[in-house]
Amino acid sequence: MHKSELELYKVGEGTSAFGPHQIPELLRPHLHPGDHLFRLGDSSLLVRSRLRKSQELAFLRMRLGSGRGEDWLRIHTSPTDIAPITKILLSASAIEKYFYSLTDRSSDLYRVLRVKRTAELIDIRLAWRVARVGGTANGNLKELRELERAFNLLANPEVRTAYDAWLQDEDNPLPFPYAASGDCVVAGRLSKDGETFFADSILAFKPNVQPKQFEVLLRQCEFLPDRILFRDSKRKVEVWLDAGLLEGLRWDSTWNNWKQWLRSRISIASDFVEAPKAHVEDGERVVTSWWISLPSRINVTMPASLWEDVERARAFHDLLGRHAEILAKVREQVAREPVEAGTVQFWFDQLGAAPALRPEFATWQPDYDVFYFDQLRQRSRVWFLFREEYLFVLPGAVVSEIPMAGHASYIFAEPPDMDRFLRRYSGVVRTDIRMNKDGVATELGFVGRVLRGTKKKRWLADVLKHSTTGKENEYGRSTDE
């Protein structure tokens, strides 16, 4: 490696060419007077020391593991750091010693938390809480860090599976937990071409961590036997929730059959570690940053009405299941033409449906909001089911409603001939109305549409205002909250 590629610096003895702010905090405890530092790109550093004749140190930004050999894990450096070193080969023993070794070498992660190897996750969390209280009382920070590390490793299903296999046979490789993304200091040797660093030990690792807080719809989660998984591709976050975090809530995998009817949200606050994930897109390997919650740092707030919502959702799913054949026939009919709700109720009665089965359930969707539906139904003289919509006939107006966020209410002047209006309306879609295709909006007496906002009462006031003004409104006018 030429000196034209690497600037040579010396640390200590009053001759340092580095300012204090230029040496990463993570690296400083591992430097000694007389060490020579080579700057590699924007942020990577190589250290050659007279005290470590057979080793060099490297400070690098690790990005993502791309595969494991028998004895090495290949890790890429950060793409933002233009440096000669493009990858690190971490020895299996380096990962084992840094992440999985304990103060008491005869112990294991289970013994640290005083649980059996067969312990359920809820028991492991309880043991962590008890141990943490004891460690805090003793004021032993090293003990607390070891306890937290043991819990976070065993609470991760992939890590725990690998660790259990390693306990049975130490030839099984242990994973770099959660992700290989963050700042690290490793000891080893730089390859002759300067592109690969062979690391036989990890001296320090600081993962990329961010605190995050957000609400989660329970129906967006996957219910597993011992935990609940929430994975959001938009936020790029992944959260594992166990029964110890959701006190009083007991579930099983059958919840996935009817979870779509749950309305409840839970609030999650946690520290998240960056966990880049790779996938192939158009023949190229693309890396995306995901964030995984640390089990020891998760806090969950549940609504008081959660169990009531669970019972309602389960009962609703059972009701629809018992009447699946009847509902399928109704959906087939309303897909072709509007059907008055009273007619649907008559069919239900004739077929012996349960009293709890109401006409709107035939086309009801999990994301529909009861508020929008009920406010218009209470004010309507008559209403119809049509496709995914409900048509409400109010005094002076007809409102086409999809009671769901992201949809607008379409308002028409009350027609002199309702049957003719319905026949014409059944032959068009909402896009035709917005564009007045072939004059359909004019023919139907389209008044305007009311867009949804965060204030539901404002939406209702605007709908009612449009309904009472009727054709006096300018064609196409929209009220945006």
C-alpha positions as CSV (number, residue, x, y, z in Angstrom):
1,M,0.0,0.0,0.0
2,H,1.5,3.3,-1.1
3,K,1.9,6.3,1.1
4,S,0.2,8.3,-1.6
5,E,-2.9,6.3,-0.9
6,L,-2.7,6.5,2.9
7,E,-1.6,9.4,5.0
8,L,0.7,8.4,7.9
9,Y,-0.1,9.8,11.3
10,K,1.4,9.3,14.7
11,V,-0.6,9.3,18.0
12,G,0.9,10.3,21.4
13,E,4.1,11.8,22.6
14,G,2.9,15.3,21.5
15,T,3.3,14.6,17.8
16,S,-0.2,13.7,16.9
17,A,-1.3,15.0,13.5
18,F,-4.9,14.1,14.5
19,G,-7.1,16.6,16.4
20,P,-8.9,15.0,19.3
21,H,-12.2,15.2,17.4
22,Q,-10.8,13.3,14.4
23,I,-10.2,10.1,16.4
24,P,-13.4,8.1,16.9
25,E,-14.5,7.7,20.5
26,L,-14.8,3.9,20.0
27,L,-11.2,3.6,18.9
28,R,-9.5,5.8,21.6
29,P,-9.4,3.2,24.4
30,H,-7.5,0.9,22.2
31,L,-4.7,3.3,21.2
32,H,-1.3,3.6,22.8
33,P,1.4,6.2,22.5
34,G,3.5,5.7,19.4
35,D,0.7,4.0,17.4
36,H,0.6,4.9,13.8
37,L,-2.7,5.7,12.2
38,F,-3.5,5.4,8.5
39,R,-6.6,7.2,7.2
40,L,-8.6,5.1,4.8
41,G,-11.2,7.1,3.0
42,D,-13.6,9.3,4.9
43,S,-14.0,7.5,8.2
44,S,-12.0,4.2,8.3
45,L,-8.7,4.0,10.1
46,L,-5.9,1.5,10.2
47,V,-3.6,1.3,13.3
48,R,-0.2,-0.2,13.4
49,S,1.3,-0.6,16.8
50,R,4.7,-1.5,18.2
51,L,2.9,-3.3,21.0
52,R,1.0,-5.5,18.6
53,K,3.7,-6.9,16.3
54,S,1.5,-9.5,14.7
55,Q,-1.7,-7.5,14.6
56,E,-3.2,-4.4,13.1
57,L,-6.3,-2.6,14.3
58,A,-9.0,-1.2,12.0
59,F,-11.9,1.2,12.7
60,L,-14.6,0.6,10.1
61,R,-18.2,1.1,9.4
62,M,-19.8,-2.3,8.9
63,R,-22.8,-2.6,6.7
64,L,-24.1,-6.1,6.0
65,G,-23.1,-9.7,6.2
66,S,-23.2,-11.4,2.7
67,G,-22.5,-15.0,3.6
68,R,-20.7,-17.3,6.0
69,G,-18.0,-19.8,5.2
70,E,-16.9,-22.5,7.6
71,D,-14.8,-20.2,9.7
72,W,-15.5,-16.7,8.5
73,L,-18.3,-14.2,8.1
74,R,-18.0,-11.8,5.2
75,I,-19.0,-8.2,6.1
76,H,-19.2,-5.3,3.7
77,T,-18.1,-1.8,4.7
78,S,-20.4,1.2,4.5
79,P,-20.9,2.3,0.9
80,T,-20.7,5.9,2.0
81,D,-17.1,5.4,3.1
82,I,-14.8,5.5,0.0
83,A,-12.0,3.3,1.3
84,P,-9.5,0.7,0.0
85,I,-11.0,-1.8,2.5
86,T,-14.3,-3.1,1.0
87,K,-14.9,-6.1,3.2
88,I,-14.1,-7.6,6.6
89,L,-13.7,-11.4,7.1
90,L,-14.7,-12.0,10.7
91,S,-13.6,-15.2,12.3
92,A,-16.2,-17.4,14.0
93,S,-14.2,-17.3,17.2
94,A,-14.3,-13.4,17.1
95,I,-18.1,-13.4,17.0
96,E,-18.3,-16.0,19.7
97,K,-15.9,-14.3,22.1
98,Y,-17.3,-10.8,21.7
99,F,-21.1,-11.5,21.8
100,Y,-21.5,-14.8,23.5
101,S,-18.7,-15.2,26.0
102,L,-19.5,-14.5,29.7
103,T,-17.6,-13.4,32.8
104,D,-18.1,-16.9,34.1
105,R,-16.8,-19.0,31.3
106,S,-18.4,-22.1,32.7
107,S,-21.9,-20.5,32.4
108,D,-24.2,-19.9,29.4
109,L,-26.9,-17.3,28.6
110,Y,-29.6,-19.4,30.3
111,R,-27.7,-19.7,33.5
112,V,-27.1,-15.9,33.5
113,L,-30.8,-15.3,33.6
114,R,-31.4,-18.4,35.8
115,V,-33.9,-20.1,33.5
116,K,-34.0,-23.5,31.9
117,R,-33.1,-24.0,28.3
118,T,-36.7,-25.0,27.6
119,A,-38.1,-21.8,29.1
120,E,-40.9,-20.0,27.3
121,L,-40.2,-16.5,26.1
122,I,-42.5,-15.0,28.7
123,D,-40.5,-16.7,31.5
124,I,-37.3,-15.4,30.0
125,R,-38.6,-11.9,30.1
126,L,-39.8,-12.3,33.7
127,A,-36.3,-13.6,34.6
128,W,-34.7,-10.6,32.9
129,R,-36.9,-8.2,34.8
130,V,-36.1,-9.8,38.2
131,A,-32.4,-10.0,37.4
132,R,-32.3,-6.4,36.2
133,V,-33.8,-5.2,39.5
134,G,-31.2,-7.1,41.4
135,G,-28.4,-5.8,39.2
136,T,-29.6,-2.3,39.6
137,A,-29.8,-2.6,43.3
138,N,-26.2,-3.8,43.3
139,G,-25.1,-0.9,41.1
140,N,-23.0,-3.3,39.0
141,L,-23.1,-1.9,35.5
142,K,-21.1,-4.7,34.0
143,E,-23.5,-7.3,35.4
144,L,-26.5,-5.3,34.1
145,R,-24.9,-5.1,30.6
146,E,-24.3,-8.9,30.6
147,L,-27.9,-9.5,31.8
148,E,-29.4,-7.3,29.1
149,R,-27.2,-8.9,26.4
150,A,-28.2,-12.4,27.5
151,F,-31.9,-11.4,27.3
152,N,-31.6,-9.7,23.9
153,L,-29.9,-12.7,22.4
154,L,-32.4,-15.3,23.8
155,A,-35.4,-13.1,22.9
156,N,-34.4,-13.1,19.2
157,P,-35.8,-16.4,17.7
158,E,-33.1,-16.7,15.0
159,V,-30.3,-16.1,17.5
160,R,-31.7,-18.4,20.1
161,T,-32.1,-21.3,17.6
162,A,-28.5,-20.9,16.5
163,Y,-27.3,-20.6,20.1
164,D,-29.1,-23.7,21.1
165,A,-27.6,-25.6,18.2
166,W,-24.1,-24.3,19.3
167,L,-24.7,-25.5,22.8
168,Q,-25.2,-29.0,21.4
169,D,-22.3,-28.8,19.0
170,E,-19.7,-26.0,19.1
171,D,-18.9,-26.5,15.4
172,N,-22.2,-24.9,14.6
173,P,-21.6,-21.2,13.7
174,L,-23.0,-18.4,15.9
175,P,-24.6,-15.4,14.1
176,F,-23.6,-11.8,14.3
177,P,-26.7,-10.9,16.4
178,Y,-29.4,-8.7,14.9
179,A,-27.2,-7.0,12.2
180,A,-23.7,-6.2,11.1
181,S,-24.3,-2.5,10.8
182,G,-22.5,0.1,12.9
183,D,-19.0,1.2,14.0
184,C,-16.5,-1.4,15.0
185,V,-12.9,-1.8,16.1
186,V,-11.3,-5.1,15.0
187,A,-7.9,-6.7,15.4
188,G,-6.3,-8.8,12.6
189,R,-4.4,-8.3,9.4
190,L,-4.9,-6.3,6.2
191,S,-4.6,-8.3,3.0
192,K,-1.8,-7.4,0.6
193,D,-4.1,-5.8,-1.9
194,G,-5.6,-3.6,0.9
195,E,-9.2,-4.6,0.1
196,T,-9.9,-7.2,2.8
197,F,-9.3,-7.1,6.6
198,F,-9.0,-10.5,8.2
199,A,-10.3,-9.9,11.8
200,D,-9.6,-12.6,14.4
201,S,-11.1,-10.5,17.3
202,I,-13.7,-7.8,17.8
203,L,-12.5,-5.1,20.3
204,A,-15.6,-2.9,20.2
205,F,-18.8,-2.7,18.3
206,K,-21.4,0.1,18.4
207,P,-24.6,-0.7,16.4
208,N,-26.6,2.0,14.7
209,V,-29.5,2.7,17.1
210,Q,-32.5,4.9,16.8
211,P,-35.4,5.5,19.2
212,K,-38.8,5.2,17.6
213,Q,-42.4,5.5,18.7
214,F,-45.6,4.7,16.7
215,E,-49.0,3.1,16.8
216,V,-49.7,-0.4,15.4
217,L,-53.0,-1.8,14.2
218,L,-53.2,-5.3,15.8
219,R,-54.7,-6.7,12.6
220,Q,-51.5,-5.9,10.8
221,C,-49.6,-8.3,13.1
222,E,-48.9,-12.0,12.7
223,F,-49.9,-14.1,15.7
224,L,-47.3,-16.8,16.5
225,P,-47.5,-19.3,19.3
226,D,-45.1,-17.5,21.6
227,R,-45.0,-13.9,20.2
228,I,-46.6,-11.4,17.9
229,L,-44.7,-10.1,14.9
230,F,-45.2,-6.7,13.4
231,R,-43.3,-5.9,10.2
232,D,-44.0,-2.7,8.3
233,S,-42.4,-2.4,4.8
234,K,-43.1,1.4,4.7
235,R,-41.5,2.3,8.0
236,K,-38.9,-0.5,7.5
237,V,-39.4,-1.7,11.1
238,E,-39.8,-5.1,12.7
239,V,-41.0,-5.7,16.2
240,W,-41.4,-8.9,18.2
241,L,-43.9,-8.7,21.1
242,D,-44.2,-11.4,23.7
243,A,-46.8,-12.1,26.4
244,G,-44.6,-10.4,29.0
245,L,-45.2,-7.1,27.2
246,L,-48.9,-7.7,26.5
247,E,-50.0,-8.6,30.1
248,G,-53.3,-10.3,30.2
249,L,-53.5,-10.9,26.5
250,R,-53.4,-14.6,25.5
251,W,-53.5,-15.5,21.9
252,D,-52.8,-18.4,19.5
253,S,-52.2,-18.8,15.8
254,T,-56.0,-19.1,15.1
255,W,-56.2,-15.3,15.7
256,N,-54.7,-14.9,12.2
257,N,-58.0,-16.3,10.8
258,W,-60.1,-13.3,12.1
259,K,-57.6,-10.6,13.0
260,Q,-58.7,-8.5,10.1
261,W,-61.8,-7.4,12.1
262,L,-59.7,-6.0,15.0
263,R,-59.9,-2.3,15.3
264,S,-57.5,-1.7,18.3
265,R,-54.2,0.0,18.1
266,I,-51.3,-0.4,20.5
267,S,-48.5,2.1,21.1
268,I,-44.9,0.9,20.8
269,A,-41.8,2.8,21.9
270,S,-38.4,1.2,21.6
271,D,-34.8,1.5,20.6
272,F,-34.3,0.0,17.2
273,V,-31.0,-1.4,15.8
274,E,-30.3,-1.0,12.1
275,A,-30.5,-4.4,10.3
276,P,-29.8,-4.0,6.6
277,K,-31.5,-6.6,4.4
278,A,-30.4,-7.6,0.9
279,H,-32.6,-8.6,-2.0
280,V,-32.1,-9.0,-5.8
281,E,-33.8,-6.4,-7.9
282,D,-33.4,-6.4,-11.7
283,G,-30.5,-8.7,-11.4
284,E,-28.6,-6.5,-8.9
285,R,-28.1,-6.9,-5.2
286,V,-29.9,-4.1,-3.4
287,V,-29.4,-3.4,0.3
288,T,-32.3,-1.7,2.3
289,S,-32.0,-0.5,5.9
290,W,-34.5,-2.1,8.2
291,W,-34.8,-1.4,12.0
292,I,-35.4,-4.2,14.5
293,S,-36.6,-3.4,18.1
294,L,-34.4,-4.4,21.0
295,P,-36.5,-6.7,23.2
296,S,-35.0,-5.2,26.4
297,R,-36.0,-1.7,25.4
298,I,-39.6,-2.2,24.2
299,N,-42.5,-0.5,26.0
300,V,-46.1,-1.2,24.9
301,T,-49.3,0.7,25.8
302,M,-52.6,-1.1,25.2
303,P,-56.1,0.4,25.1
304,A,-58.5,-0.4,27.9
305,S,-61.0,-1.7,25.4
306,L,-58.7,-4.3,23.8
307,W,-60.4,-7.4,25.2
308,E,-63.8,-6.0,24.2
309,D,-62.5,-5.5,20.7
310,V,-61.1,-9.0,20.6
311,E,-64.4,-10.6,21.6
312,R,-66.3,-8.4,19.1
313,A,-64.0,-9.3,16.2
314,R,-64.1,-13.0,17.0
315,A,-67.9,-13.0,17.2
316,F,-68.2,-11.0,13.9
317,H,-65.9,-13.5,12.1
318,D,-68.0,-16.4,13.5
319,L,-71.3,-14.6,12.4
320,L,-70.0,-14.1,8.8
321,G,-68.7,-17.7,8.7
322,R,-72.0,-19.2,9.7
323,H,-73.8,-17.2,6.9
324,A,-71.1,-17.4,4.2
325,E,-73.4,-18.9,1.6
326,I,-76.1,-16.3,2.1
327,L,-73.6,-13.4,2.0
328,A,-72.0,-14.7,-1.1
329,K,-75.4,-14.6,-2.9
330,V,-76.0,-11.0,-1.8
331,R,-72.5,-9.9,-2.9
332,E,-73.1,-11.4,-6.3
333,Q,-76.3,-9.5,-6.6
334,V,-75.0,-6.1,-5.4
335,A,-72.0,-6.4,-7.7
336,R,-74.4,-6.0,-10.6
337,E,-76.9,-3.4,-9.4
338,P,-77.9,-1.4,-6.3
339,V,-80.1,-3.3,-3.9
340,E,-82.1,-1.6,-1.2
341,A,-81.1,-2.5,2.4
342,G,-84.7,-3.5,3.3
343,T,-84.7,-6.1,0.5
344,V,-81.4,-7.6,1.8
345,Q,-82.9,-7.8,5.3
346,F,-86.0,-9.5,3.8
347,W,-83.7,-12.1,2.2
348,F,-82.0,-12.7,5.5
349,D,-85.3,-13.1,7.3
350,Q,-86.6,-15.6,4.7
351,L,-83.4,-17.6,4.9
352,G,-83.4,-17.8,8.7
353,A,-80.3,-15.7,9.3
354,A,-79.4,-14.7,12.8
355,P,-80.8,-11.4,14.0
356,A,-77.3,-10.0,14.5
357,L,-76.6,-10.3,10.7
358,R,-77.3,-6.8,9.3
359,P,-77.5,-5.8,5.6
360,E,-74.3,-3.8,5.6
361,F,-72.3,-6.8,6.7
362,A,-72.7,-8.3,3.2
363,T,-70.1,-6.0,1.8
364,W,-68.4,-4.7,5.0
365,Q,-64.6,-4.5,4.8
366,P,-62.1,-4.5,7.7
367,D,-60.9,-0.9,7.0
368,Y,-64.4,0.5,7.0
369,D,-65.1,3.1,9.7
370,V,-68.5,2.7,11.5
371,F,-68.7,6.4,12.2
372,Y,-69.0,7.4,8.5
373,F,-71.6,4.7,7.9
374,D,-73.7,5.3,11.0
375,Q,-73.9,9.1,10.5
376,L,-75.4,8.8,7.0
377,R,-77.6,5.8,7.8
378,Q,-79.2,7.6,10.7
379,R,-80.1,10.5,8.4
380,S,-81.3,8.6,5.4
381,R,-84.8,7.7,4.4
382,V,-83.6,4.6,2.5
383,W,-80.2,3.2,1.6
384,F,-78.7,0.8,-0.9
385,L,-75.8,-1.6,-1.2
386,F,-73.8,-1.4,-4.4
387,R,-70.3,-2.9,-5.0
388,E,-68.1,-1.6,-2.2
389,E,-70.3,1.4,-1.8
390,Y,-73.4,2.4,0.2
391,L,-75.9,4.8,-1.4
392,F,-77.8,6.9,1.2
393,V,-80.9,8.9,0.2
394,L,-81.0,12.0,2.4
395,P,-83.5,14.8,2.2
396,G,-82.5,16.6,-1.0
397,A,-79.5,14.5,-1.9
398,V,-78.0,11.0,-2.6
399,V,-74.6,10.3,-1.0
400,S,-72.3,7.6,-2.3
401,E,-70.2,6.5,0.5
402,I,-67.2,4.2,0.9
403,P,-66.7,4.5,4.7
404,M,-63.0,4.3,4.7
405,A,-59.9,6.6,5.0
406,G,-58.6,7.7,1.6
407,H,-62.1,7.8,-0.1
408,A,-64.3,10.8,-0.7
409,S,-68.1,11.1,-0.3
410,Y,-69.8,11.7,-3.6
411,I,-73.0,13.8,-3.5
412,F,-75.8,14.1,-6.0
413,A,-79.0,16.1,-6.0
414,E,-82.0,14.0,-5.1
415,P,-83.3,12.7,-8.5
416,P,-87.0,13.0,-9.5
417,D,-86.8,9.3,-10.7
418,M,-84.8,7.2,-8.3
419,D,-85.0,4.0,-10.3
420,R,-83.6,5.8,-13.4
421,F,-80.8,7.3,-11.3
422,L,-79.8,3.8,-10.0
423,R,-79.8,2.3,-13.4
424,R,-77.6,5.0,-14.8
425,Y,-75.3,5.0,-11.8
426,S,-74.8,1.2,-11.9
427,G,-73.2,1.6,-15.4
428,V,-70.4,4.0,-14.4
429,V,-67.5,4.2,-12.0
430,R,-66.3,7.1,-9.9
431,T,-63.6,8.1,-12.4
432,D,-66.3,8.6,-15.0
433,I,-68.2,10.9,-12.7
434,R,-65.1,13.0,-11.8
435,M,-64.2,13.4,-15.5
436,N,-67.9,13.9,-16.5
437,K,-67.4,11.2,-19.2
438,D,-70.2,11.4,-21.8
439,G,-71.9,14.0,-19.5
440,V,-72.7,11.4,-16.9
441,A,-72.0,13.7,-13.9
442,T,-74.4,16.3,-15.3
443,E,-77.0,13.6,-16.0
444,L,-76.7,12.2,-12.5
445,G,-76.9,15.6,-10.9
446,F,-73.4,15.4,-9.4
447,V,-73.0,18.2,-6.8
448,G,-69.4,17.6,-5.6
449,R,-67.4,15.4,-3.3
450,V,-66.2,15.8,0.3
451,L,-62.7,14.6,1.0
452,R,-61.8,13.1,4.4
453,G,-59.6,14.8,6.9
454,T,-58.7,14.2,10.5
455,K,-61.8,15.9,11.8
456,K,-64.8,13.7,11.4
457,K,-67.3,16.2,12.5
458,R,-66.0,18.6,9.9
459,W,-66.6,15.9,7.2
460,L,-70.2,15.5,8.4
461,A,-70.9,19.2,8.4
462,D,-69.5,19.5,4.9
463,V,-71.6,16.5,3.6
464,L,-74.8,17.9,5.1
465,K,-74.0,21.4,3.7
466,H,-73.7,19.9,0.2
467,S,-76.8,17.9,0.7
468,T,-79.0,20.9,1.6
469,T,-77.6,23.2,-1.1
470,G,-78.1,20.6,-3.8
471,K,-77.7,21.8,-7.4
472,E,-77.0,25.4,-6.3
473,N,-73.4,24.2,-5.7
474,E,-70.9,24.7,-8.5
475,Y,-70.3,21.5,-10.4
476,G,-67.2,19.6,-9.3
477,R,-66.6,21.6,-6.2
478,S,-64.7,19.7,-3.5
479,T,-64.4,20.5,0.2
480,D,-61.0,19.6,1.5
481,E,-60.5,19.5,5.2
